[in-house]
């Protein structure tokens, strides 16, 4: 069996500049609690991470010695969220993704607020966002759903297809060619695993949806990097019930570029778009030039992002302060021991 070269794995000058002329490098295909599964020119390996495995993401490139992952190379793109639950932690989802395919469907699963959230994540990560509308064979005119997606933001590239038709699914090959990485994300039951099968030749289990609410059952339970038939790579992700935004302010404003532009014309830089005089956003709303629901979604995302980013920053500051205190105590103990 021929093992992939670094170029096959998506290696570029961006990574070469971070290491020596003949690096021993690999790309992470799966992250486990205490092991990293990687693909390399030497074949697949299982490496022990330095530090917590949560500091690595599927798609990362690492330098290694055959046993240990010695260094995580700075990624070109990085998809992250605030970790689910009440804790204050940033969770890596995937790295070095060129295109983020946000998979939804031409039925009740289509949700503007959720799609805008994923679009903001893609933009903040530096990925090309691609909205993939499945179940196109079950509606009269899929073009209506494509237009609905395109109206969400000027960033959107959208296409509708029947994921169960292999030829239709292979339309995504354009984003998964040699050296390219395509990540599939979105809610469960929209056809991500079916698309994965068509794009990689895999034979993963798939499950249906409940007809009453179009919601699916989880099939994918962990992130993994897989070889695409078109020559590139696919990262499949579990359906995420929570995608809490953090450090994504620019991504949000890029998705809502028209509203962000209006805001620059407000009289006050800290305008809340409520009752302030000279508010360009409120004036446009009163004139019927912008949609009230879309404005509300923009403001909600921005509030959430600011809150999460602040919480993470405060947690990092506490960690740094605690680390400094520990180092001070250890130094004092050492000094007292020397004096004794």
C-alpha positions in Angstrom: 0.0 0.0 0.0 1.4 3.4 -1.0 1.6 5.9 1.8 0.7 9.6 1.2 3.5 12.1 0.7 3.4 15.3 2.7 2.2 17.1 -0.4 -0.6 14.5 -0.7 -1.6 15.4 2.8 -1.9 19.1 2.1 1.5 20.2 3.1 2.4 23.7 1.9 5.1 26.4 2.2 3.1 27.7 5.2 4.2 24.6 7.2 7.6 24.2 5.6 8.6 27.7 6.9 8.0 26.4 10.5 10.5 23.6 10.4 13.8 22.3 8.9 14.4 21.1 5.4 13.5 17.5 6.0 10.9 17.5 8.6 9.4 14.3 10.1 5.8 15.5 9.9 2.4 13.9 9.9 -1.3 15.0 9.8 -3.7 14.1 12.5 -6.6 11.9 11.4 -8.2 11.4 14.8 -7.8 12.7 18.4 -8.4 10.4 21.3 -8.1 11.0 25.0 -4.4 10.2 25.2 -3.4 9.3 21.6 -3.2 11.0 18.3 -3.8 8.9 15.1 -1.8 10.4 12.3 -1.1 9.8 8.6 2.4 10.2 7.4 4.8 9.2 4.6 5.9 6.4 7.0 2.3 5.1 7.2 -0.3 5.5 9.9 1.0 6.1 13.4 -0.3 6.4 16.9 1.5 9.2 18.8 1.5 10.3 22.4 0.6 14.1 22.6 2.7 16.6 24.5 0.3 18.0 26.9 -3.4 17.5 26.7 -4.8 16.0 23.5 -7.4 18.7 23.5 -4.7 21.1 22.3 -4.7 19.3 18.9 -7.3 19.1 16.2 -8.1 16.7 13.4 -6.3 18.1 10.3 -3.4 19.5 12.3 0.2 18.9 11.1 2.6 17.9 13.8 6.3 17.1 14.0 7.1 13.8 15.7 9.8 11.2 16.5 7.7 8.2 15.7 6.4 8.0 19.3 5.7 11.5 20.5 4.0 14.4 18.9 6.8 17.0 19.4 5.2 20.2 18.1 1.9 21.3 16.6 2.5 23.5 13.6 0.5 26.7 13.4 -2.5 26.0 11.2 -3.6 27.9 8.1 -7.2 27.8 9.3 -8.7 26.7 12.7 -12.3 26.0 13.5 -13.1 26.3 17.2 -16.0 27.0 19.5 -16.6 27.5 23.2 -16.8 24.0 24.7 -20.3 22.8 25.3 -21.5 23.0 28.9 -20.9 25.6 31.6 -17.1 25.5 31.6 -14.9 28.3 30.1 -12.8 26.5 27.6 -12.1 26.8 23.9 -12.6 23.5 21.9 -10.8 22.9 18.7 -13.0 21.3 16.0 -10.8 21.0 12.9 -7.7 22.6 11.4 -6.3 23.3 8.0 -9.8 23.2 6.4 -10.1 24.9 3.0 -13.9 24.7 2.7 -16.5 24.2 5.4 -19.5 22.5 3.9 -22.5 23.4 6.0 -25.0 20.6 5.3 -28.7 21.3 5.8 -31.7 20.1 3.8 -34.7 21.3 1.8 -37.1 20.7 4.6 -37.8 21.9 8.2 -34.1 21.5 9.1 -33.3 24.7 7.1 -32.8 27.3 9.9 -31.5 30.8 9.0 -30.1 31.5 12.5 -28.2 28.2 12.6 -26.8 28.7 9.1 -25.7 32.2 9.9 -23.9 30.9 13.0 -22.0 28.3 10.9 -21.2 30.9 8.3 -19.7 33.2 11.0 -17.6 30.3 12.3 -16.3 29.6 8.7 -15.4 33.2 8.1 -13.7 33.6 11.5 -11.7 30.4 10.8 -10.6 31.6 7.3 -12.5 28.8 5.5 -14.6 29.1 2.3 -18.2 28.6 3.4 -20.3 26.2 1.3 -24.0 25.6 2.0 -25.1 22.1 0.8 -28.8 21.6 0.6 -29.7 17.9 0.6 -33.0 16.1 -0.1 -33.4 18.3 -3.3 -35.2 15.4 -4.9 -38.1 15.8 -2.4 -39.1 19.3 -3.2 -40.7 20.9 -6.3 -38.0 23.5 -7.0 -34.6 23.2 -5.2 -33.6 26.6 -6.6 -36.0 28.2 -4.1 -34.0 26.8 -1.2 -30.7 27.8 -2.9 -32.0 31.4 -3.1 -33.0 31.3 0.5 -29.5 30.3 1.5 -27.9 32.9 -0.8 -30.0 35.7 0.8 -28.4 35.0 4.1 -25.1 36.6 3.2 -23.0 37.6 0.2 -20.4 35.1 1.5 -22.7 32.2 0.6 -22.0 29.7 -2.2 -24.9 27.2 -2.2 -26.0 24.1 -4.1 -28.8 21.6 -3.8 -28.4 17.9 -4.4 -29.7 14.4 -3.6 -27.1 13.0 -1.3 -28.3 9.5 -2.0 -27.3 9.8 -5.7 -23.6 9.2 -5.9 -23.2 11.3 -9.0 -25.0 14.2 -7.4 -22.9 13.9 -4.2 -19.7 13.9 -6.3 -20.4 17.5 -7.3 -18.5 18.2 -4.1 -15.3 16.8 -5.6 -14.6 20.3 -6.8 -13.8 21.2 -3.2 -12.0 18.0 -2.3 -9.3 17.7 -5.0 -5.6 17.1 -4.5 -4.2 19.2 -1.6 -7.7 20.4 -0.6 -9.5 19.6 2.6 -13.3 19.8 2.9 -15.1 19.5 6.2 -18.7 18.4 6.5 -20.7 19.9 9.4 -24.3 20.6 10.2 -27.1 19.1 12.2 -27.7 15.4 12.4 -29.8 13.6 9.8 -29.1 15.9 6.9 -27.0 13.4 5.0 -23.5 14.1 6.0 -22.6 10.5 6.4 -24.2 9.6 3.1 -22.1 12.4 1.4 -19.0 11.0 3.2 -19.7 7.6 1.8 -20.0 8.9 -1.8 -16.9 11.2 -1.5 -14.6 8.6 0.1 -16.0 5.2 -0.9 -16.5 4.5 2.8 -19.4 2.3 4.0 -20.5 4.0 7.2 -23.8 3.3 8.9 -26.6 5.9 8.1 -29.9 6.4 9.8 -33.1 8.0 8.8 -34.9 11.1 10.0 -38.1 11.4 12.0 -40.7 12.5 9.5 -42.6 14.7 12.0 -39.8 17.2 12.6 -37.1 16.4 10.0 -34.6 16.0 12.9 -32.0 13.2 12.5 -30.3 10.8 14.7 -26.5 11.0 15.4 -24.4 8.7 13.2 -21.0 10.3 13.3 -19.7 10.3 16.9 -16.1 11.7 16.5 -14.2 13.8 14.0 -12.0 12.0 11.5 -9.8 12.8 8.5 -10.5 10.6 5.5 -9.1 10.3 2.0 -11.4 11.6 -0.8 -11.8 9.8 -4.1 -11.1 13.1 -5.8 -7.6 13.2 -4.2 -8.1 15.5 -1.3 -9.4 15.0 2.3 -12.7 15.0 4.1 -13.2 15.8 7.7 -16.6 14.5 9.0 -17.8 16.1 12.2 -20.6 15.0 14.6 -23.8 17.0 14.6 -23.2 19.7 17.2 -26.1 20.6 19.4 -24.2 23.7 20.6 -21.9 25.9 18.5 -21.1 28.7 20.9 -19.2 31.4 19.1 -16.0 32.9 20.5 -13.4 35.2 19.0 -15.6 35.5 15.9 -16.6 39.1 15.9 -15.1 39.8 12.4 -16.8 36.6 11.1 -20.2 37.7 12.4 -19.9 41.2 10.8 -18.7 39.7 7.5 -21.9 37.5 7.4 -24.0 40.6 8.2 -21.9 43.0 6.1 -24.8 45.2 5.2 -25.8 45.8 8.9 -22.2 46.2 10.0 -21.8 48.9 7.2 -24.9 50.6 8.4 -23.6 50.7 11.9 -20.6 52.8 10.8 -23.0 55.5 9.8 -24.5 55.8 13.3 -23.9 59.1 15.1 -22.4 57.4 18.2 -19.8 54.7 18.0 -21.4 52.8 20.9 -24.9 53.0 19.4 -27.1 50.1 20.6 -29.6 50.7 17.8 -32.5 51.4 20.2 -33.5 55.0 20.9 -30.3 56.8 20.2 -30.5 59.8 17.9 -28.8 59.5 14.6 -29.0 55.7 14.5 -28.6 54.6 10.9 -29.6 51.0 11.6 -32.9 52.1 13.3 -33.6 54.5 10.4 -33.1 51.7 7.9 -35.4 49.4 9.9 -38.1 52.0 10.2 -37.9 52.6 6.4 -38.3 48.9 5.8 -34.9 48.6 4.2 -33.7 45.8 6.5 -35.4 42.8 8.1 -36.2 43.0 11.8 -35.7 39.3 12.4 -32.3 39.4 10.7 -31.3 42.4 12.8 -32.3 40.6 15.9 -30.2 37.5 14.9 -27.1 39.7 14.3 -27.4 41.4 17.6 -28.0 38.1 19.4 -24.8 36.6 17.9 -22.7 39.6 18.7 -23.9 39.6 22.3 -23.1 35.9 22.6 -19.7 36.2 21.0 -18.7 39.1 23.3 -19.8 37.3 26.4 -18.0 34.0 25.4 -14.8 35.8 24.4 -14.8 37.8 27.6 -15.4 34.6 29.7 -12.6 32.8 27.9 -10.2 35.7 28.3 -11.0 35.9 32.1 -10.4 32.2 32.4 -7.0 32.5 30.7 -6.1 35.4 32.9 -7.0 33.3 36.0 -4.9 30.4 34.7 -1.9 32.7 34.1 -2.3 34.2 37.6 -2.5 30.8 39.2 0.6 29.6 37.3 2.5 32.7 38.4 1.5 32.1 42.0 2.6 28.4 41.8 6.0 29.4 40.3 6.5 32.0 43.0 5.7 29.5 45.8 8.1 26.9 44.3 10.8 29.5 43.9 10.4 30.7 47.6 10.6 27.1 48.8 13.7 26.5 46.8 15.4 29.7 48.1 14.5 28.7 51.7 16.0 25.3 51.1 19.2 26.8 49.8 19.5 29.2 52.7 18.9 26.3 55.1 
